Amino acid sequence: MDRKSLQDLIEQSYPTLTPQIRRAAKYALSAPTEVALYPMRTVARNAHVSPSALVRLASQLGFNTYNDFRDVFRQEISRNQGPARYAADAEQLIASRGEEPLTEKARDAITSMLALTAEQFGPELISNIEEAAASISEAKSVYLIAFRNNHAAAFFFYYVARLLRKGIVLVEGSHGMLVDELSAMEPGDCALVMSYEPYALDAVKAATIAKEAGAKVIALTDSTLSPIAPGASHVLVTPRVSVSFYQSSIPTMVVLETLIYFLVARGGSEAVQRVSKEFQQLAAHGIYWDEGPNRL
């Protein structure tokens, strides 16, 4: 069995699993390198489940032992080259770094995070991002929906995407106006929804509203089992990585940058003209620093 087959098996079995085993299953899909390399107790601690939950997960998926389950993830690493192999080496380095200076630990953590991110951005994910970009290009209006720490990434995408096309809407959800902001959504529109565990309730609500309105939903999230994923036209899964205690925004930003790449490619000369016109207007209004004598 390869990891894709295992993912399909988990998705099929997910509705029948208990809450704790569901948590274990979601973590296994979002942190495959940790499952491959870390001891079971470490994986259980990071997933906030008991070790027995991992054993029961393996059993309910048809594996004789947890080690047989873990071997699927290990085989995936051994088959890959480049970034995947580097990710494995980086993880092993972190696990055995001992009493290195804090700066060395930080460097190792950052290196590992970047390698794990690169590992996930293979041909399949890039192809999925390209398809999502096509949906954005073809949509009448595009709603960007992301709350709490994800809102900053959504604003970045809004800032750039509005240069490339009209109809980009940044949903704020403030003052209890979430439903009102989404009320004009209709078939032919597209909603880019971003949320990671712990999932923002408003993001889940917004994804549901978008689907009920007939809009295409692009779910940018950490698992195919995420509550914003069911019914989405595109599910873009990014790795759960971190330098400190908090999930990094780097994988999210990489997806958004890649979406922009494909949007520019699809927009052609018209997109270039829109960008050029926008920056000419900004310069004319003195938005940017000028080294000339009248700079202030």
N, C-alpha and C positions, 0 to 999 in steps of 0.2 A: 504493500500500500504506500502511495506517495502522499505528500502533505495536502495536495488538492483533493484527493479522494477522502482523506481524513476530515478535511474541512466540510466537504459535502455531507459526510456521515454525521458530523456534529450538528450541522444545521438541520438535518432531517430528524435527529433524536432530541433536539433542544426542547421542544414543547413538552416532552415526557420527563425531563430531568427535574430534580428537586432544586430549590433556589440556590443552595450552596454548591451543588454540582454544576449548575448553570454558570455560577461565578467562576468556577474552576475552568470550565470549557471556554468561556470568553477570554480568560487570561491566557490560556494555552494558545489560542489563535492570535492574540495580540502581542505575545512575547515568546515567539517560537524558539529564539536562540537561548533564552533563559531556561526553557524547558529542556532543551538539548544539553545544556552544559552545567546547570546548577543541580545540586542535590535536591531530592524531593521536598525535604523540609524547608529549604530556602525558597523553592517555588511556591510552596503552600503559604509561607509567611508573606511573600510579596503579593500573592493573590488574595490574601485575607480569608483563607479557608483552612480547614484542618488537613493534614496529610492523608487522612482516610478518605477525604473527598476526592483527592486525585486518584487514589486506588479504585474507588467506586466508579469514577468517571471512566477509567481504562476498562474496567470490567463491563460496564454497561455499553461500551462501544465495541465489545467483543474481543478485547485483548486478554490474554491469559494473566499477564502481570503488568504493573506500571512500567517496568523496564521495556517491555515490548512496545508500549505506547510511546515512550520517550524515544525509542530507536527510530521511529518515523521521522522525528525532528532531527536527530543526529544524522541520519542518512541524507536528508535534504542538504545539510551543511557540507557533508563530505562530497556531494555531487557538484556543488557550486564551486566556482573559482572567483578570483578577484575579491570584490568587496565582501562577499559572504564569508570567504575564508579569513579575510582580515578581521571581520566582525568577531568570528570565533576566537581568533588569537587575542583580540582586544579584550573580550570578555574574560578569557582565561587569565590575562595579565591583571585585570582588576581584581579577580577573585584571589590572587596570590600576591598582591602588592605589599602586604605587610605594613611596615612602619615607614613608608616613604614620606617625604615632606608633603605638606598639603598642596603645594603647587604641582607636584608630580601627580598626585591623586586627581587633581582637577584636570590636568592635561590628559590623563588616561581616560577620565570619564567623558571628556569632550570628544576625544578621538573615537571612543567606542560608540558614542551617540551618532556621530557623523557616519561611521561605517555601517551601523545598523540601519540608518536611514537610507544610505546608498544601496544596501542589500535589498531593501523592499521595493526600490524603484526599478524593477525589471521591465521587460517588454510588455507583460500583461497589464501592469498598472499604467504604464505610459499609454498603451492603446486605449485603456478605459478612460484616461484623462482626455485623450484626443476626441473620443466619442462624446464625452461630456461637454467639451468645448464646442462641438458641432451643435449640440442642443442649445447652448447659450447663444451662439451666433444666429440660430434660426428662430429663437423665441421673440415674441412681440415685446414682452417686458421681462426683466430678470430681477427677482427679489433675492437679496442677500440677507440671510437669517443666521445670526450667531450672537450669543449672549455671554455675559460675564467675560472671562479672559479671552474667549474666542472673538469678541467683537473687534478687537484691535486688528486682527488679521482680516476680518471682513471689511473694515474701513480701508485697509491698504488695497484690497482687491477693488473696492468701489472707486477709490481715487484713480486707479490706473484704467479700469475697464470703462469708465465713463468717457475717457479720452478716445476710446476705440469705437463706441457705439452709443446710441441713445437708449433710453428706457431702462437704465440701471437704477434700482431702488434699494437703498440701504434701510432695512427695517430696524427701528430703534426699540420698539416695544415699551417705551416709557409711559408713565402716567396711566397704565392700564389700557393702552390703546392698541395692543397687539392685533386683536381681531379686526379693529377698524382699519389698520394699516394694510391688512391682507384682504379686505373686503372686495377690492377691485380685481383680484386675481381670477383668471379664467383660462379655459383651454387655449393652448398656444403660448402661454406664459411658462416660465421656468423658475424654480426656486432652488437656490444653492443653500443648503442647510448644513451647518457645522456644529457638531457636538461630540464630546468625549466623556467617558465615565469620570466622575458622576455627571450624568446627562442633565442639562438644564431642562426643566419641565416646559418652559415656554418654547424651546426648540422642538421638543416632541409634539407639542400642540400645533406649532406652526407647520411642521411637516405634514401632520394629519389634515390640517385645513387646506394646504396646497394640493394634496392628493384628492381631497373631496371636491376641490374646485376644478379638477381636471388638468392641472398644471403638471409639467414634468418636474420631478424632484431629483436633485443631485445630492446625495448624502455623503458628506465628508466626515468620516468618523473613524473609530478605532476597531470596529469589528463588524462582520456581517450579521452579527446577532444584536447589534445596537438597536434601540427602539425607534430610531429615525430611518432605519434601513428597509423595513418591510414595505413593499409597494413602490420603492424608489426606482426610477428609470436607470440611474447610475449609482453604484455604491463604490466610493473611493476610500479604501481602507489604508490608513497610515500607521506606521509602527508607534508603539507607546514607548518613548524613550525619555530620558531625563539626565541632567547633570547633577541636579540636587534632589530635592524632595518633590518637585513639581514637574508635571509633564511638559516637555519642551514644545515650543510652537514651531520649531524648525521644519519637521515633516509637513505640517500644514502649510507653511509658507512655500515649501518646495512644490507642493501640489498647485497652489495658487499661481506661482510663477510659471509653472508649466502650462496651466490653463491660459495664462496671458500669452505665452509663446505661441500656442496654437490659434488663439484669437487674432493675433497680429498676422500670422501666416494666412489665415482665412480672410482677413479683412483687406489684404493687399494694399494697393495704392490709396484707396479711400481712407483706410485706417491711418496711413502715413500722413495724409493731408489733414485729417482731423487733429492728430497730435501736433503737427506743425502749427496749425491755426491756433490751437489752445495755448501753446507756449509763446506765440507771438503776442497774443492778448495779455497774457500774464506779464510779459516783459514790458509791454506798453503801459501797463498800470503800475509799474514799479514794484512788483511783488518780490523780485530777487535782488540780492545785494549787488551794487554797482560800484566798481572801483573808481569811477569818474569823480570829478570835483563836486558834483551835486548829488552825491550818493545818499545823503541824509536830508 
